[in-house]
Amino acid sequence: MYEVQLLRAIEEVDAVEWDALVGDGSPFLEWDWLASLEDSGCVAGRTGWLPQHLVVRDGRGNLLAACPLYLKGHSMGEFVFDHEWAAAAQRAGIEYYPKMLVAVPFTPAAGDRFLTAPGSGRPALIRALAQALRDICDRNDFSSVHVNFCQSDEVAALHEVGFVERVGFQYQWRNAGYRTFDDYLDHFRSKRRNQIKREQRALAEQGVTIEVRAGDAIPDAWFAPMFDFYKSTIDKLYWGRQYLRREFFERLRARFKRNLCFVVAHLEGHPIAGTFNVQKGGTFYGRYWGTTRELRHLHFNVCYYAAIAHCIEHGLQRFEPGAGGEFKTLRGFDPQRTHSMHYIRDQRLNAAIERFLVAERREVDRVVEWMHDNSELKEQ
C-alpha cells in the first residue's frame, strides 16, 4: 500500500531522505538545488512556479518515490515550448492555465523525473506517480500535466496512463576517449580544426586568460561576478527573462559547491566573462554565460573550448550545454534526442496535439539523422 502526499515546499521533506532517492542521478534533482530555488524566491507562486512536490511513502512512513511538481501559471522557463498549445486552447474556449509540470525549473537537462528508492520496484512506483498526477489533474479540472526531459522508462510508464510523447533534440558533446584537447581537435576535418586553433590564438593575443575551478576550489569572490555575468546576458537580449536572483547564487555558494564548476576569463587581472556550470556522474552541464566585454571569440573559448578541455582532463564523458545553438555543431556537438510526456485532459485538444506531435517527431528524426550524417567530426 502506498500513501501519496503533496508538499507545499521541498523543505517539507528531509534532505537526506530526498537525496537518497536521487543517488547518483541528476544534480538538478538534489535537495540543495531545489531548495535554493525556493529559498531565494526564484520559484514561488508569485513567479508562476507554485511547488506541489509529490511523494510516495509506505505504510511505515518510509519515502519510496517522489517527483518535483509545480503548478504553473505560464509556460516560461520550461524549454519544452507549448505556447501554441495554450493559444489553441484559448481559441477553443479551454483554460490552459494553471497546468501541472514535473520538471526542474529553468533547466533543460534530461534526467529522472520520478525518483525511486533502490530496490523498491521502480516500474510500479513510476506508474503510481503517473496515475496520481493524472488523478490530481482530473479532480482539480486542470488542463494538463507535463513531464519534461524525462527518461525512457518513464516515457513507457506514462504512455500506459494516457500521456503522449514529444521528442526534441539538443546539441551535446561526447567524449570519444580523447586523451588531450589536441586529440579532440584531430577528430575534426582540417578546415574546422584550424579554425578552432585560430579562435584560441586570437583570444590569447588579446591578453585574455581563462581559469577553470571546480568544487571547493571555486573562490567565494567569484560568485558575485558570476551573477553579474548571468544578468548581463539577460539584459542584452530583448527576449531575455531574469529567472534567477542573486540570492540563488549565494545559497549555492553555501550549500552546493561540490557540484559546481566555474570558467572565468580575465583581462589585465580582472574577470570579464564566465560560465556557471554543474557537473556530476561524468556529465558536465553548461548553464549560464555572460561577459562585460565584447571580445572576438570570447564566447566560444569560455563556453566550449575551456569546458571541453576540462572534461577531457577529468574524464567527464558528456557535455550538455543546454537548449538551442546550431553553431555548436561546428565545435563537435551533435544532436541527441530528448523526450517529454504530456497528458491533455480535453480530448479535442489532446487529439489535435497528438497529430502535431506525430508530424513533429518525423521532422526531428529527419533533422537529427541529417546532422549526424554531416557531423563536423570525422568517423574513426
VEXDREN-2710 file (C-alpha; in Angstrom, 1 decimal):
% VEXDREN-2710
k/r/px/py/pz
1/MET/0.0/0.0/0.0
2/TYR/1.2/3.5/-0.9
3/GLU/0.4/6.8/0.7
4/VAL/0.7/9.7/-1.8
5/GLN/1.2/13.2/-0.4
6/LEU/1.5/16.7/-1.9
7/LEU/4.1/19.0/-0.4
8/ARG/4.0/22.8/-0.5
9/ALA/7.8/23.2/-0.3
10/ILE/10.8/21.0/-0.7
11/GLU/11.6/21.8/2.9
12/GLU/8.7/19.6/4.0
13/VAL/10.8/16.5/3.2
14/ASP/14.0/15.7/4.8
15/ALA/17.1/16.5/2.7
16/VAL/18.8/13.2/3.4
17/GLU/15.6/11.2/2.6
18/TRP/15.1/13.1/-0.7
19/ASP/18.8/12.8/-1.8
20/ALA/18.8/9.1/-1.1
21/LEU/16.2/8.8/-3.9
22/VAL/18.4/11.0/-6.2
23/GLY/21.6/8.9/-5.6
24/ASP/24.0/9.3/-8.5
25/GLY/21.3/10.9/-10.6
26/SER/20.8/14.4/-11.9
27/PRO/22.4/17.1/-9.7
28/PHE/19.5/19.4/-10.5
29/LEU/17.2/17.0/-8.6
30/GLU/19.2/17.2/-5.4
31/TRP/17.5/18.8/-2.4
32/ASP/20.0/21.6/-2.2
33/TRP/19.4/22.8/-5.8
34/LEU/15.6/22.7/-5.5
35/ALA/15.7/24.3/-2.0
36/SER/18.0/27.1/-3.2
37/LEU/15.5/27.9/-6.0
38/GLU/12.6/28.1/-3.4
39/ASP/14.6/29.8/-0.6
40/SER/15.8/32.6/-2.9
41/GLY/12.3/33.4/-4.2
42/CYS/13.0/32.3/-7.8
43/VAL/10.5/29.5/-7.5
44/ALA/7.2/30.5/-5.8
45/GLY/3.6/31.1/-6.5
46/ARG/4.2/34.8/-7.3
47/THR/6.7/33.8/-10.1
48/GLY/4.2/31.3/-11.6
49/TRP/6.0/28.3/-10.1
50/LEU/3.9/27.0/-7.2
51/PRO/5.7/24.0/-5.6
52/GLN/3.4/20.9/-5.2
53/HIS/6.0/18.2/-4.9
54/LEU/4.6/14.7/-5.0
55/VAL/5.9/12.0/-2.6
56/VAL/5.0/8.3/-2.0
57/ARG/5.6/6.6/1.4
58/ASP/5.0/3.1/2.5
59/GLY/2.9/2.1/5.5
60/ARG/5.8/2.7/7.9
61/GLY/6.4/6.2/6.6
62/ASN/9.5/5.4/4.5
63/LEU/10.0/7.6/1.5
64/LEU/9.7/5.4/-1.6
65/ALA/9.3/7.8/-4.5
66/ALA/9.0/11.5/-5.3
67/CYS/8.8/14.0/-8.2
68/PRO/9.4/17.7/-8.4
69/LEU/5.9/19.1/-9.2
70/TYR/4.8/22.7/-9.9
71/LEU/1.5/24.4/-10.6
72/LYS/2.3/26.7/-13.5
73/GLY/0.6/30.0/-14.3
74/HIS/2.5/30.4/-17.6
75/SER/4.9/28.4/-19.9
76/MET/8.1/30.4/-19.4
77/GLY/11.3/28.8/-18.2
78/GLU/10.5/25.3/-19.3
79/PHE/12.3/24.9/-22.7
80/VAL/9.7/22.5/-24.0
81/PHE/7.6/25.1/-25.7
82/ASP/3.8/24.8/-25.6
83/HIS/2.8/28.4/-26.1
84/GLU/1.0/27.5/-29.3
85/TRP/-0.9/24.8/-27.4
86/ALA/-2.0/27.4/-24.9
87/ALA/-3.1/29.7/-27.8
88/ALA/-5.1/26.8/-29.4
89/ALA/-6.8/26.1/-26.1
90/GLN/-7.8/29.7/-25.7
91/ARG/-9.3/29.8/-29.2
92/ALA/-11.3/26.6/-28.3
93/GLY/-12.5/28.1/-25.0
94/ILE/-10.3/25.9/-22.8
95/GLU/-8.5/27.4/-19.9
96/TYR/-4.9/26.2/-20.3
97/TYR/-3.5/27.7/-17.1
98/PRO/-2.9/26.6/-14.4
99/LYS/-1.2/23.5/-15.6
100/MET/0.9/20.9/-13.8
101/LEU/4.6/20.5/-14.6
102/VAL/7.1/17.8/-13.5
103/ALA/10.5/19.3/-14.3
104/VAL/13.4/21.2/-12.9
105/PRO/12.7/24.9/-13.2
106/PHE/14.7/26.8/-15.8
107/THR/16.8/23.7/-16.6
108/PRO/16.7/22.0/-20.0
109/ALA/18.7/18.9/-18.8
110/ALA/17.4/15.4/-19.1
111/GLY/17.3/13.0/-16.1
112/ASP/15.0/11.0/-13.9
113/ARG/11.8/12.9/-13.2
114/PHE/10.4/10.2/-11.0
115/LEU/12.8/9.4/-8.1
116/THR/12.5/6.0/-6.6
117/ALA/14.3/4.2/-3.7
118/PRO/16.8/1.5/-4.7
119/GLY/15.2/-2.0/-4.7
120/SER/11.7/-0.7/-4.2
121/GLY/10.2/-1.7/-7.5
122/ARG/10.8/1.3/-9.8
123/PRO/8.3/0.4/-12.6
124/ALA/5.4/0.1/-10.2
125/LEU/6.3/3.3/-8.4
126/ILE/6.6/5.2/-11.7
127/ARG/3.1/4.0/-12.6
128/ALA/1.8/5.1/-9.2
129/LEU/3.2/8.6/-9.5
130/ALA/2.0/8.8/-13.1
131/GLN/-1.5/7.8/-12.2
132/ALA/-1.5/10.2/-9.2
133/LEU/-0.6/13.1/-11.5
134/ARG/-3.4/12.3/-13.8
135/ASP/-5.9/11.9/-10.9
136/ILE/-4.9/15.2/-9.4
137/CYS/-5.3/16.9/-12.8
138/ASP/-8.7/15.4/-13.3
139/ARG/-10.0/16.1/-9.8
140/ASN/-9.0/19.8/-10.0
141/ASP/-10.0/20.4/-13.6
142/PHE/-6.5/21.4/-14.6
143/SER/-5.9/21.4/-18.4
144/SER/-2.8/19.2/-18.5
145/VAL/0.2/17.5/-16.9
146/HIS/3.7/17.9/-18.5
147/VAL/6.8/15.8/-17.7
148/ASN/9.7/17.4/-19.3
149/PHE/13.1/15.9/-20.2
150/CYS/12.4/12.5/-18.8
151/GLN/13.9/9.1/-19.2
152/SER/12.9/6.2/-21.4
153/ASP/11.4/4.0/-18.6
154/GLU/9.3/7.0/-17.6
155/VAL/8.2/7.5/-21.1
156/ALA/6.9/3.9/-21.3
157/ALA/5.0/4.1/-18.0
158/LEU/3.4/7.4/-18.8
159/HIS/2.2/6.0/-22.2
160/GLU/0.3/3.4/-20.2
161/VAL/-1.8/6.0/-18.4
162/GLY/-2.6/8.2/-21.4
163/PHE/0.3/10.6/-21.8
164/VAL/1.6/11.4/-25.3
165/GLU/5.3/11.7/-26.2
166/ARG/7.1/14.8/-27.5
167/VAL/10.6/14.4/-29.0
168/GLY/13.1/17.2/-29.3
169/PHE/16.9/17.4/-29.6
170/GLN/19.8/19.2/-28.1
171/TYR/23.4/19.5/-29.2
172/GLN/25.7/17.5/-26.9
173/TRP/29.4/16.7/-26.8
174/ARG/30.5/13.1/-26.2
175/ASN/34.0/12.1/-25.1
176/ALA/35.3/9.6/-27.6
177/GLY/38.2/8.6/-25.3
178/TYR/40.1/11.8/-26.0
179/ARG/43.5/11.9/-24.2
180/THR/44.1/15.6/-24.8
181/PHE/42.4/18.7/-26.3
182/ASP/44.7/18.2/-29.4
183/ASP/43.4/14.7/-29.6
184/TYR/39.9/16.0/-29.7
185/LEU/40.9/18.5/-32.4
186/ASP/42.4/15.7/-34.5
187/HIS/38.9/14.3/-34.9
188/PHE/37.8/17.3/-37.0
189/ARG/38.3/17.8/-40.6
190/SER/41.3/20.1/-41.2
191/LYS/39.4/23.3/-42.1
192/ARG/37.4/23.2/-38.9
193/ARG/40.4/22.1/-36.8
194/ASN/42.4/25.1/-38.0
195/GLN/39.6/27.5/-37.4
196/ILE/39.3/26.4/-33.7
197/LYS/43.0/26.9/-33.3
198/ARG/42.8/30.4/-34.8
199/GLU/39.9/31.2/-32.4
200/GLN/42.1/30.2/-29.5
201/ARG/45.1/32.1/-30.6
202/ALA/43.1/35.2/-31.4
203/LEU/41.8/35.4/-27.8
204/ALA/45.2/34.8/-26.3
205/GLU/46.6/37.6/-28.5
206/GLN/44.1/40.0/-26.9
207/GLY/45.6/39.2/-23.5
208/VAL/42.8/37.1/-22.2
209/THR/43.5/34.2/-19.8
210/ILE/41.0/31.5/-18.8
211/GLU/40.8/29.8/-15.5
212/VAL/38.7/26.8/-14.5
213/ARG/37.8/26.0/-10.9
214/ALA/35.6/23.3/-9.5
215/GLY/34.0/22.4/-6.1
216/ASP/35.7/23.8/-3.1
217/ALA/38.4/25.3/-5.2
218/ILE/36.0/27.9/-6.5
219/PRO/36.8/31.2/-4.7
220/ASP/33.8/32.7/-2.9
221/ALA/34.7/36.0/-4.5
222/TRP/33.7/34.5/-7.9
223/PHE/30.0/34.2/-7.1
224/ALA/29.1/37.8/-7.2
225/PRO/30.6/38.5/-10.6
226/MET/29.1/35.2/-11.9
227/PHE/25.6/36.5/-11.1
228/ASP/26.6/39.8/-12.8
229/PHE/27.7/37.9/-15.9
230/TYR/24.3/36.0/-16.0
231/LYS/22.4/39.3/-15.6
232/SER/24.4/40.9/-18.4
233/THR/23.3/38.3/-20.8
234/ILE/19.6/38.7/-19.8
235/ASP/19.9/42.5/-20.2
236/LYS/21.3/42.3/-23.7
237/LEU/18.6/40.0/-25.1
238/TYR/15.3/41.7/-25.9
239/TRP/13.6/38.3/-25.3
240/GLY/15.6/37.6/-22.2
241/ARG/13.9/37.0/-18.8
242/GLN/15.6/37.0/-15.5
243/TYR/14.5/33.9/-13.7
244/LEU/17.3/33.8/-11.1
245/ARG/18.1/36.2/-8.3
246/ARG/21.5/37.0/-6.7
247/GLU/20.3/35.2/-3.5
248/PHE/20.1/31.9/-5.5
249/PHE/23.8/32.1/-6.4
250/GLU/24.6/32.9/-2.7
251/ARG/22.7/29.8/-1.5
252/LEU/24.5/27.6/-4.0
253/ARG/27.8/29.0/-2.7
254/ALA/26.9/27.9/0.8
255/ARG/25.4/24.5/0.1
256/PHE/26.1/23.3/-3.5
257/LYS/29.8/24.0/-4.3
258/ARG/30.5/20.3/-4.6
259/ASN/28.8/20.1/-8.0
260/LEU/29.8/23.5/-9.4
261/CYS/32.4/24.3/-12.0
262/PHE/33.2/27.9/-13.0
263/VAL/35.1/29.0/-16.1
264/VAL/36.3/32.6/-15.8
265/ALA/38.1/34.8/-18.3
266/HIS/40.5/37.5/-17.0
267/LEU/41.9/40.6/-18.8
268/GLU/44.6/42.6/-17.1
269/GLY/43.8/40.7/-13.9
270/HIS/40.1/41.5/-13.8
271/PRO/37.2/39.0/-14.5
272/ILE/35.4/39.9/-17.7
273/ALA/33.4/36.8/-18.6
274/GLY/32.4/33.5/-17.1
275/THR/30.3/30.4/-17.3
276/PHE/28.4/28.8/-14.4
277/ASN/28.4/25.0/-14.8
278/VAL/27.3/22.0/-12.9
279/GLN/29.0/18.6/-13.0
280/LYS/28.2/15.2/-11.6
281/GLY/28.5/11.5/-12.5
282/GLY/30.6/12.0/-15.6
283/THR/28.4/14.7/-17.1
284/PHE/29.2/18.4/-17.4
285/TYR/26.2/20.8/-17.7
286/GLY/26.7/24.3/-19.1
287/ARG/24.1/26.6/-17.5
288/TYR/24.8/30.4/-17.6
289/TRP/27.2/32.6/-19.5
290/GLY/27.9/36.3/-19.6
291/THR/30.5/39.0/-20.2
292/THR/31.2/42.6/-19.5
293/ARG/33.5/43.0/-22.5
294/GLU/32.7/42.0/-26.1
295/LEU/35.8/40.4/-27.5
296/ARG/36.2/38.4/-30.6
297/HIS/35.9/34.6/-30.0
298/LEU/35.5/35.1/-26.2
299/HIS/32.2/33.2/-26.1
300/PHE/33.4/30.1/-27.9
301/ASN/36.6/29.8/-25.8
302/VAL/34.9/30.3/-22.5
303/CYS/31.7/28.4/-23.1
304/TYR/33.1/25.5/-25.1
305/TYR/36.8/25.0/-25.6
306/ALA/37.8/25.5/-21.9
307/ALA/34.9/23.3/-20.8
308/ILE/35.8/20.6/-23.3
309/ALA/39.4/20.7/-22.1
310/HIS/38.2/20.4/-18.5
311/CYS/36.0/17.4/-19.5
312/ILE/38.9/15.6/-21.2
313/GLU/41.3/16.3/-18.3
314/HIS/38.9/15.0/-15.7
315/GLY/37.4/12.1/-17.7
316/LEU/33.9/13.5/-18.0
317/GLN/32.0/11.7/-20.7
318/ARG/29.3/14.1/-21.7
319/PHE/28.9/17.8/-22.0
320/GLU/25.3/19.2/-22.2
321/PRO/25.4/22.9/-22.9
322/GLY/21.6/23.3/-22.8
323/ALA/19.0/24.2/-25.4
324/GLY/19.4/25.7/-28.8
325/GLY/22.5/26.8/-30.7
326/GLU/23.0/25.2/-34.1
327/PHE/26.5/26.8/-34.1
328/LYS/27.5/24.2/-31.5
329/THR/27.7/21.6/-34.3
330/LEU/30.8/23.4/-35.6
331/ARG/32.5/22.6/-32.3
332/GLY/31.8/18.9/-32.2
333/PHE/28.4/18.9/-30.6
334/ASP/26.0/16.5/-32.3
335/PRO/22.2/16.3/-31.8
336/GLN/20.8/13.9/-29.2
337/ARG/17.1/13.3/-28.8
338/THR/15.1/14.5/-25.7
339/HIS/11.8/13.2/-24.5
340/SER/8.8/14.8/-22.7
341/MET/5.4/13.4/-21.9
342/HIS/2.0/15.3/-21.9
343/TYR/-1.4/14.5/-20.6
344/ILE/-4.1/16.8/-22.1
345/ARG/-7.4/16.4/-20.3
346/ASP/-9.7/17.8/-23.0
347/GLN/-10.0/15.1/-25.7
348/ARG/-10.4/17.5/-28.6
349/LEU/-7.2/19.4/-27.7
350/ASN/-5.4/16.2/-27.0
351/ALA/-6.3/14.8/-30.4
352/ALA/-5.0/17.9/-32.2
353/ILE/-1.8/18.0/-30.2
354/GLU/-1.2/14.3/-30.8
355/ARG/-1.5/14.8/-34.5
356/PHE/1.0/17.6/-34.3
357/LEU/3.4/15.5/-32.3
358/VAL/3.4/12.7/-34.8
359/ALA/4.5/15.1/-37.6
360/GLU/7.0/16.9/-35.3
361/ARG/8.7/13.5/-34.4
362/ARG/9.1/12.8/-38.1
363/GLU/10.8/16.1/-38.6
364/VAL/13.0/15.7/-35.6
365/ASP/14.1/12.3/-36.9
366/ARG/14.9/13.7/-40.3
367/VAL/16.9/16.6/-38.9
368/VAL/18.9/14.5/-36.4
369/GLU/19.8/11.9/-39.0
370/TRP/20.9/14.5/-41.5
371/MET/23.1/16.3/-38.9
372/HIS/24.7/13.0/-37.8
373/ASP/25.4/12.2/-41.4
374/ASN/27.0/15.7/-41.8
375/SER/28.8/15.9/-38.5
376/GLU/32.0/18.0/-38.3
377/LEU/33.7/15.1/-36.6
378/LYS/35.4/12.5/-38.7
379/GLU/34.4/8.9/-38.4
380/GLN/37.2/7.0/-36.7
END
